[in-house]
Structure formats: structure tokens, C-alpha cells
């Protein structure tokens, strides 16, 4: 949700920033609806004042003929109905205004690079040297099936296209990565580990910005009105929905493992091979709630926490800042971490680390009181993948494969895997 007062007070600046996403976006419908609301409220106040005046006069009337008293009483009743009609009109306009605001994406920060697509994103840094194997490499899905650790045919038999089954060392690798990431983020980076339900109420999806804009991409259980989560960002952020937090308790840092479910309704024609884009995948999510003053630093820190996992795994990666046209709906600024895939000879996103400022907090009504004597303020929310496990498996299978067709287990995973090579 947006700060309507700020937008109305700064329409030109708000428009300039919003149009970083797309030149056709503006606040015209919001300005129009807000004017309708203000006009209706003014008319209601005038009518209500007149009603109160006439009601007071009527209460003081004495000795008037019965027919005149009846006429005065009828006039008051009509006035009361007009007031109620105006109240209904105000409510309808406010609901329309809120619905319109819900569909407008977050305002990009001033520092966000201009641009219309991923081609305009800015490479911030590259860590490691992109390389190619001195032998003919095998893409992750093929070597995974050859080694018997990935089973896409079996997954298709039980769930249809777009799913994966991990077997043997593949299942252990997935579990090892989850444990390694959770241990690192909780023990070294100061996050509290939480394990949340994988289904949430509609209000939770609205709170973090998945609904109403992207309902077609969500899995839902119609009978219960619940949604399968697309990311642990949804339940973890909504743990604080409707709460008034103590400023002394900020920042709040949580890390969570979850399965993630996405219909990928808009992915037709995109690369959906192997583990690249599946309907269910596992992910470690980092979530921070902080003050506006610490928001930028928290975003940088969270991004570095995700980068640390890539560095410990010895994977080549780069940080990319998304341009305005490529930002996610709720993000005000976003860094993508992209891992190098030496067989595919391309970069692949493995984490998105976003600062939402107070956009989600306004939708989910998450506030804090800086001190007991100060007024409540909305928190800022920041989150990111730390990391997406399936794509990390993909990167390991391509990065660590050998000419003999085996996979060398990264050193940090060996205590979890209890093996050095997958063969």
C-alpha cells in the first residue's frame, strides 16, 4: 500500500519515480478518486451540520400546528436519509480508491537505474572468474539423470510436468544445502530460524503484495480459502501482521526453510528445463524488519549474507541491480545474485534481495513505536533468497562436474553429505 498523503502532496515527484517502471504509469486515477472522496466528505460534513442544526431547532419547537410538526419531522427524516446516502457513497469511493492503490506497484527509489527490461540492469560486481570446462560438459538435468539423483520422469508420473524428484545423493544434497544455509544464517548472521506453515490466508498474500495483482500465479485451496505459499517471505512477514512492535526490538531477523509453489502462469515460452523453473522448489528465505533509518544498510547486509553462501560454496556469481522496468511489484529496490553456469555458459538468477520500504508494512499494518512517548511508524521490510536450493543444486552439478561424469562435493557440504564425490 502507498502513503496516500505523501503522494497527494508530491504528485509530480511520485509520478516521476513511478514512471521508472513504465512511462504509462501515473496517479491520475488515484488523484481523481481522492478528489471524489474529499468532495463527498465535504458534502457529508455540510449535510451533517445542517442536520444537527435542524434537529436542535426541532427539539426546541413548541406549540406548532400538528401538520407543520409533521412536515418538520419528515424534512429531518429526508435529511437523515441524505446523510446515510452520502456515507454509503464515501464508503464506496474509499473502497474503489483502496482497490486501485492495491494494483499500483511500489515506487522505485531515486537511486534505481532507469531502464525497461533486464537488458538494462546494471552489473555491480563479479566475484570469481567465469569459466568453461576443459571437457565437454553436461547440463545439470542430464548429468543428474545419468547419476540417478534427479528423476523428472518419475515426478511427471506423480504430479505432471514442471516437478522434480531427488533421489539418493540428490536428496541428500538438497537436505545438506538447506542445513548448511540455515546454520550459516542463524549462527553467523544472527537470524532467528522459524518454520512456518506452507499455506496462508488470503490476507497474508495481500499483505506482501502477491494479491490481488498475481492471483493467477498462485496455487489455492478453494474449499478452505488458503493459498500455497510462493515463498516463505509471505508467512514470515505476516507473523508480524497487525502488530505494534517495540522499537527496541528492531531489527527483527528471521530465516526460514520452505517449499515454494508457483503455477508459473506467465512463463510460457521461457526456459523451464530441468530445475530452472519448477512448480515446487525449496528455498531458504531471509526476512528483516527494521526502521526507515536503517533500511538501506539492512538491505546491503542481507544481500551480503546471501552472497556469503555462494562464496562458501565456491561458486562464481555476480550482483546485478535491477532497473526500474525490471523491478518486482512490491520492491522499491532490488539486487539479483546470478550464478555462473559453465556448461550452459550463462548467468542464472539464484537470489533476489529486495527492499520494500514501508510498502508491505502498510498493507499488512506492521508498525513500531520508536519510544513509549513517540507516535507509531511503519517498519521497513527487506527480504531475499539465501538461497534458492534447486538452482544451487543446478549450479553445483554444472560447476563441480568432472571429466569422468562425477560431481565433486563442495568442501563446506562434506560434513552434511558425508561424501566427497557423487558418482
C-alpha positions in Angstrom: 0.0 0.0 0.0 1.1 3.5 -0.6 1.3 6.6 1.6 -1.6 8.5 0.0 -1.0 11.7 1.8 2.6 11.8 0.6 1.5 11.1 -3.0 -1.1 13.8 -3.0 1.4 16.3 -1.6 4.1 15.3 -4.1 2.3 14.1 -7.2 5.0 15.2 -9.6 7.8 13.5 -7.8 5.7 10.4 -7.2 4.9 10.3 -10.9 8.5 10.7 -12.0 9.6 7.8 -9.7 6.7 5.5 -10.6 7.4 6.0 -14.3 10.8 4.5 -13.8 8.8 1.3 -14.0 6.9 2.2 -17.1 6.1 5.6 -18.8 2.4 4.8 -18.9 2.1 4.6 -15.1 0.7 7.6 -13.2 -1.5 8.6 -10.3 -4.4 10.1 -12.3 -7.0 7.6 -11.2 -5.8 7.9 -7.6 -6.0 11.7 -7.8 -9.5 11.6 -9.3 -10.8 9.1 -6.7 -9.2 11.0 -3.9 -10.9 14.2 -5.1 -14.2 12.4 -5.2 -13.7 11.2 -1.7 -12.8 14.7 -0.4 -15.8 16.2 -2.2 -18.1 13.6 -0.8 -16.7 14.0 2.7 -17.1 17.8 2.5 -20.7 17.4 1.3 -21.3 14.9 4.1 -19.9 17.3 6.7 -22.1 20.1 5.5 -25.2 18.0 5.3 -24.5 16.6 8.8 -24.0 20.0 10.2 -27.3 21.1 8.7 -29.0 18.0 10.0 -27.7 18.7 13.6 -28.9 22.3 13.4 -32.4 21.4 12.2 -32.6 18.6 14.8 -31.7 21.0 17.5 -34.3 23.5 16.3 -36.9 20.8 16.1 -36.2 19.8 19.7 -36.9 23.3 20.8 -40.1 23.8 18.9 -43.4 24.2 20.9 -46.9 25.0 20.1 -46.7 24.5 16.3 -49.7 23.0 14.5 -49.6 19.2 14.0 -49.2 19.4 10.3 -46.2 21.7 10.5 -44.6 19.5 13.1 -45.1 16.5 10.7 -43.6 18.5 7.9 -40.5 19.3 10.0 -40.2 15.7 11.1 -40.4 14.5 7.5 -37.7 17.0 6.5 -35.5 15.7 9.2 -36.0 12.1 8.1 -35.2 13.1 4.5 -32.1 14.8 5.7 -31.1 11.7 7.7 -31.5 9.6 4.5 -29.4 12.0 2.5 -26.6 11.8 5.2 -26.8 8.0 5.1 -26.6 8.0 1.3 -23.5 10.2 1.4 -21.9 7.9 3.9 -22.6 5.0 1.6 -21.1 6.9 -1.3 -18.0 7.8 0.7 -17.5 4.1 1.6 -17.9 3.0 -2.0 -15.4 5.6 -3.2 -12.9 4.7 -0.4 -13.2 1.0 -1.3 -12.6 1.8 -5.0 -9.6 4.0 -4.1 -8.1 1.3 -1.9 -8.6 -1.3 -4.7 -6.9 1.0 -7.2 -4.0 1.6 -4.8 -3.6 -2.2 -4.4 -2.9 -2.6 -8.1 -0.2 0.1 -8.3 3.3 -1.3 -7.8 5.7 0.2 -5.2 7.5 3.4 -6.0 11.1 2.9 -7.1 13.8 4.6 -5.1 15.6 7.5 -6.7 18.8 5.5 -7.0 17.2 2.8 -9.0 18.7 2.7 -12.6 16.5 3.7 -15.5 15.5 1.0 -18.0 12.7 -1.0 -19.3 13.9 -4.7 -19.2 16.5 -7.0 -17.8 18.8 -5.8 -20.6 19.1 -2.5 -18.8 20.1 -4.0 -15.4 23.4 -2.9 -14.0 26.2 -5.3 -13.1 27.5 -4.1 -9.7 30.3 -6.6 -9.3 31.5 -10.1 -10.4 33.0 -12.4 -7.8 35.2 -15.1 -9.4 36.1 -15.7 -13.0 33.5 -17.2 -15.4 35.0 -20.3 -16.9 34.3 -23.2 -19.2 35.3 -26.8 -18.5 38.3 -28.2 -20.5 36.0 -31.2 -21.4 32.5 -31.4 -23.0 30.3 -30.6 -20.1 26.8 -32.0 -19.4 23.9 -29.8 -18.4 22.5 -30.3 -14.9 19.4 -32.2 -15.8 21.2 -34.7 -18.0 24.0 -35.4 -15.6 21.6 -35.6 -12.7 19.5 -38.2 -14.5 22.6 -40.1 -15.6 23.8 -40.3 -12.0 20.3 -41.3 -10.8 20.0 -38.3 -8.5 17.3 -36.4 -10.4 14.1 -38.1 -11.7 12.0 -35.9 -13.9 10.1 -38.7 -15.5 9.0 -40.1 -12.1 8.0 -36.6 -11.0 5.8 -36.3 -14.1 4.1 -39.6 -13.4 3.0 -38.4 -9.9 2.5 -34.6 -10.4 2.7 -33.8 -14.1 5.2 -31.5 -15.9 7.2 -29.0 -14.0 8.2 -31.0 -11.0 11.3 -32.9 -9.9 12.1 -35.9 -7.7 15.5 -36.0 -6.0 16.9 -39.5 -5.3 19.8 -40.8 -3.2 22.7 -38.4 -3.1 20.5 -35.8 -4.9 18.0 -35.8 -2.0 20.9 -35.7 0.5 22.4 -32.8 -1.4 19.2 -30.8 -1.2 18.9 -31.5 2.5 22.6 -30.7 3.1 22.3 -27.3 1.3 19.2 -26.5 3.4 21.0 -27.3 6.7 24.2 -25.6 5.7 22.3 -22.4 4.7 20.2 -22.4 7.9 23.2 -23.0 10.1 25.2 -20.2 8.4 22.4 -17.6 8.6 21.3 -18.4 12.2 24.8 -19.0 13.7 26.9 -16.5 11.7 24.4 -13.9 10.5 22.2 -13.5 13.5 18.8 -14.7 12.1 16.2 -16.5 14.2 15.2 -19.7 12.5 11.5 -20.2 12.1 9.5 -23.0 10.4 6.1 -21.7 9.3 3.0 -23.3 7.7 3.2 -23.7 3.9 -0.3 -22.4 3.4 -1.6 -19.0 4.3 -4.8 -16.9 4.4 -5.7 -14.5 1.6 -4.9 -11.5 3.8 -1.3 -12.7 4.1 -0.9 -12.8 0.3 -2.4 -9.3 0.1 -0.1 -8.1 2.8 3.1 -9.0 1.0 1.8 -7.9 -2.4 1.1 -11.2 -4.2 -2.6 -10.4 -4.3 -4.7 -9.2 -5.9 -2.3 -8.5 -8.8 -0.9 -12.0 -9.3 -3.7 -14.3 -8.3 -3.4 -16.4 -11.4 0.1 -17.4 -10.5 -0.9 -18.8 -7.1 -2.0 -22.3 -6.1 -5.0 -22.1 -3.8 -7.3 -24.5 -2.0 -10.8 -23.2 -2.9 -12.6 -25.2 -0.2 -10.5 -23.7 2.7 -9.7 -20.3 1.2 -6.0 -20.9 1.7 -3.0 -20.3 -0.6 0.1 -22.4 -1.0 3.0 -20.1 -0.4 5.1 -18.9 -3.3 7.9 -18.1 -0.9 8.5 -18.1 2.9 8.5 -14.3 2.6 4.7 -14.5 2.9 4.2 -16.3 6.2 7.4 -14.9 7.8 6.5 -11.3 7.1 2.9 -11.9 8.2 4.0 -13.3 11.5 4.0 -9.6 12.4 0.8 -8.6 10.6 -1.3 -6.2 12.6 1.3 -5.9 15.4 2.7 -2.9 17.2 6.4 -3.7 17.8 8.7 -2.1 20.3 11.4 -0.1 18.6 14.0 -1.5 20.9 13.3 -5.0 19.4 14.2 -3.9 15.9 15.7 -5.2 13.7 13.8 -8.5 13.6 15.7 -11.1 11.5 14.2 -14.4 10.5 15.4 -17.2 8.3 13.1 -19.9 7.1 13.2 -23.1 5.0 10.1 -23.8 3.0 8.7 -25.4 -0.1 7.5 -22.8 -2.6 4.6 -23.3 -5.0 4.2 -21.3 -8.2 1.9 -22.0 -11.1 4.3 -20.1 -13.4 1.2 -18.9 -15.3 3.3 -16.3 -17.2 6.3 -18.5 -18.1 5.1 -19.8 -21.4 8.0 -19.8 -23.9 10.6 -19.3 -21.1 13.3 -21.7 -20.2 11.6 -24.4 -18.0 14.1 -27.2 -18.5 15.2 -29.3 -15.5 15.4 -27.4 -12.2 15.4 -24.0 -13.9 11.7 -23.2 -13.3 9.5 -25.7 -11.4 6.1 -25.5 -9.8 7.5 -26.6 -6.5 11.0 -25.9 -5.2 12.7 -25.4 -1.9 14.3 -22.2 -0.7 15.9 -20.5 2.3 14.3 -17.1 2.8 15.8 -14.2 4.8 13.5 -11.5 6.2 14.3 -8.4 8.1 12.0 -5.8 9.7 13.8 -2.6 10.5 13.4 1.2 10.9 13.4 3.5 7.9 16.8 4.9 9.0 18.4 1.5 8.9 16.6 0.2 5.9 19.3 0.8 3.3 22.0 -0.7 5.5 19.8 -3.7 6.2 19.3 -4.3 2.5 23.0 -4.3 1.9 23.7 -6.6 4.9 21.0 -9.1 3.8 22.4 -9.2 0.3 25.9 -9.8 1.6 24.5 -12.7 3.8 23.2 -14.3 0.6 26.4 -13.7 -1.2 28.3 -15.4 1.6 26.6 -18.7 0.8 27.8 -18.5 -2.8 31.3 -17.7 -1.7 31.5 -20.5 0.8 30.3 -22.9 -1.9 33.0 -21.6 -4.2 30.5 -20.6 -7.0 31.2 -17.8 -9.4 28.5 -15.1 -9.2 27.7 -11.5 -9.9 25.5 -8.9 -8.2 23.1 -7.1 -10.6 21.0 -4.1 -9.7 17.6 -4.2 -11.3 16.4 -1.2 -13.4 13.0 0.3 -12.8 11.3 -1.6 -15.5 12.5 -5.0 -14.2 11.6 -4.4 -10.5 9.2 -6.8 -8.8 5.8 -5.4 -7.9 6.5 -4.8 -4.2 10.1 -3.8 -4.4 11.5 -0.3 -4.2 15.0 -1.5 -5.0 16.4 -5.0 -5.8 19.7 -6.7 -6.2 19.7 -10.0 -8.1 22.5 -12.5 -7.4 23.3 -14.5 -10.6 25.4 -17.7 -10.6 27.6 -18.7 -13.5 26.7 -22.0 -15.2 29.8 -23.1 -17.1 28.0 -25.8 -19.2 25.1 -23.5 -20.3 27.7 -20.7 -20.5 25.2 -18.2 -19.0 24.3 -16.4 -15.7 21.2 -17.6 -13.9 19.4 -15.8 -11.1 19.7 -17.6 -7.8 18.6 -14.9 -5.3 16.6 -11.7 -5.4 17.2 -9.3 -2.4 14.6 -6.6 -2.2 13.9 -3.6 -0.1 10.2 -2.9 0.1 10.5 0.1 2.4 7.0 0.5 4.1 5.0 -0.8 1.1 4.3 -4.3 2.7 4.1 -2.9 6.2 1.3 -0.6 5.2 -0.6 -3.4 3.5 -0.1 -5.8 6.5 -0.3 -3.0 9.1 3.1 -3.7 10.8 4.1 -0.8 13.0 6.6 0.0 15.7 6.8 2.6 18.4 10.3 4.2 18.5 9.9 5.1 22.1 6.9 5.0 24.5 6.3 8.7 24.0 6.5 8.7 20.2 3.9 8.1 17.6 3.8 4.7 15.8 5.6 4.3 12.5 5.5 1.7 9.8 8.5 -0.7 9.7 10.5 -1.3 6.5 10.7 -4.9 5.3 13.6 -6.4 3.4 14.0 -10.0 2.2 15.8 -12.2 -0.2 16.6 -15.8 -1.0 19.5 -17.2 0.9 19.5 -19.2 -1.5 17.1 -21.0 -3.8 18.1 -24.6 -3.3 17.1 -26.1 -6.6 19.1 -23.6 -8.6 22.0 -24.0 -6.2 21.9 -27.8 -6.9 21.9 -26.9 -10.6 25.0 -24.7 -10.2 26.8 -27.3 -8.2 26.1 -30.0 -10.8 27.4 -27.8 -13.6 30.3 -26.2 -11.7 31.7 -29.3 -9.9 31.3 -32.0 -12.5 34.4 -33.8 -13.7 35.5 -35.3 -17.0 34.6 -38.7 -15.6 31.0 -37.7 -15.2 31.1 -37.4 -11.4 30.3 -34.5 -9.1 32.8 -33.2 -6.5 31.0 -32.2 -3.4 31.9 -28.7 -2.2 34.1 -28.8 0.9 31.6 -27.0 3.1 28.9 -29.6 2.3 31.0 -32.6 3.1 30.2 -32.8 6.8 26.5 -32.8 5.9 26.8 -35.1 2.9 29.3 -37.5 4.4 30.8 -38.0 1.0 33.4 -36.3 -1.3 32.1 -37.4 -4.7 28.7 -38.2 -6.2 29.1 -40.9 -8.7 
